[in-house]
Amino acid sequence: MSKTASIQPAQPSVPRFLASDNTSGICPEAMEYIERANRSDDLAYGNDQWTASASDRFRELFETDCEVFFVFNGTAANSLALASLCQSYHSVICHQLAHIETDECGGPEFFSNGSKLLTVAGENGRVTPEGIATTVTRRGDIHYPRPRVVSVTQATEVGTVYGLDELSAIREIANHYDLRVHMDGARFANACAGLNLSPAELTWRSGVDVLCFSGTKNGLAFGEAVIFFDRQLALDFEYRCKQAGQLASKMRYLAAPWLGLLETGAWLSNAQHANSMAQRLAAGVQSIADARLMFPVEANSVFLQLPAAAQTRLRALNWTFYTFIGEGGVRFVCSWNTTPELIDSLIEDIRQALTAVD
C-alpha cells in the first residue's frame, strides 16, 4: 500500500451539535435586548419596565388579556403550572413519552404535593380523546386519583404536532369530564411555524388553559413564559414561583430577551429556520438505504433508525445525538443557528457510515 493510499481523511476535532436545540447559543435579537437592559438599573423582582413590556407583548401575540410569568426552565414551568391546576389527590393525564413523565425527575408530583401522572399511549406521541376517556372512566372510586388535567406537548416528544382538529377534540372530551388542558410548549414556536397557525389559534382558541412557552429552545440563554389564558387559574401563582426559587431578583434579564424575540419576530423566524433544516435533513436521508425515518418530521426534530455500528461511527466523527428520547432511535434536533452546510455534512456522514456497515 502506498503512503498516499494510507492517509485517512481528517476527522472534525470538535463536537458537531445536533443532539438538542439546548446546545445552541443566544440568538442576536435576544443578546441585543440583554445588552439594552444592562445599560441602566431598574426595579427588582419583576417590577421593572422590561418585564411589563414583555408581558404586554405576549398579550398582543396571543390576542388576549392573559397572565404572564417568567421562570428559569421548563421543569419549573410545567411543574408549577400543573400544581396550580391540581390538588394533591388529583391526577394529570399525559402521553407515555411526555417530558413531564420521562424527564422531569418527579417535579410535577413534587410541586403538587403528590398529584399522580396517568400515562396513555397514542400514535406519534399524541394523546387522543379515546385515551383520555378510557383513563378517566377506568375507575371512579375514592381510592383512585381523580383526573383533573390533560397535558399535551406541542410539538410532541417525537417531533410531531397537534393540529386544530386534534386540539379541539381534546378540549371537547376535557369539557365532558371537567378537565383542564395544559400545554407543554417546549417547542411551541416550531409548532406554530410548522402548522402556519397563530399562537392564539393553537392555544386558547383551541381550548388550552395554560401554556408553558419555551424561550431556551428558541434562542434564549434561559427562560420560559408561563401563560394563563384564564386569569382565575393564575391565582397566587407568583407565590408558587417565589417558594420554588423561580422569582428572579433581576427579572429584567429573564424578560428582556423575550422582548427581543417578540418585537423583532425572531421567535417565529428562528423556529421557521430550525424546521427548514429538519426538513432538509429528512429529505436528504430518504434516499439512503437503512436510514429510516421513525416519525413524520413536522417541527425541528428528526428521528432515524440507524444500526448500532453506524451510530458508533457517527459518534467517532464527533456528531452529538440522543438515543434515549422518544421510542429509541437517533434524534437530531435543529436550531435557529443550524446551517445547511452542517446538515449536508451530516447527511453525507450518515451515508458513509451506513456504507461502512454494509
Sequence and secondary structure as in RCSB ss.txt:
>XXXX:A:sequence
MSKTASIQPAQPSVPRFLASDNTSGICPEAMEYIERANRSDDLAYGNDQWTASASDRFRELFETDCEVFFVFNGT
AANSLALASLCQSYHSVICHQLAHIETDECGGPEFFSNGSKLLTVAGENGRVTPEGIATTVTRRGDIHYPRPRVV
SVTQATEVGTVYGLDELSAIREIANHYDLRVHMDGARFANACAGLNLSPAELTWRSGVDVLCFSGTKNGLAFGEA
VIFFDRQLALDFEYRCKQAGQLASKMRYLAAPWLGLLETGAWLSNAQHANSMAQRLAAGVQSIADARLMFPVEAN
SVFLQLPAAAQTRLRALNWTFYTFIGEGGVRFVCSWNTTPELIDSLIEDIRQALTAVD
>XXXX:A:secstr
  TTTT      SS EE S GGGS   HHHHHHHHHHTTS   STT SHHHHHHHHHHHHHHTS  EEEEES HH
HHHHHHHHHH  TTEEEEEETT HHHHSSTTHHHHHTTS EEEEE  GGG   HHHHHHHHHS  STTS EEEEE
EEESS TTS    HHHHHHHHHHHHHTT EEEEEETTHHHHHHHHT  TTTTTGGGT SEEEEESGGGT SS EE
EEESSGGGGTTHHHHHHHTT   TTTHHHHHHHHHHHHHTHHHHHHHHHHHHHHHHHHHHTTSTT EE S   SS
EEEEE  HHHHHHHHHTTEE BSSSSSSSEEEE  TT  HHHHHHHHHHHHHHHHHH 
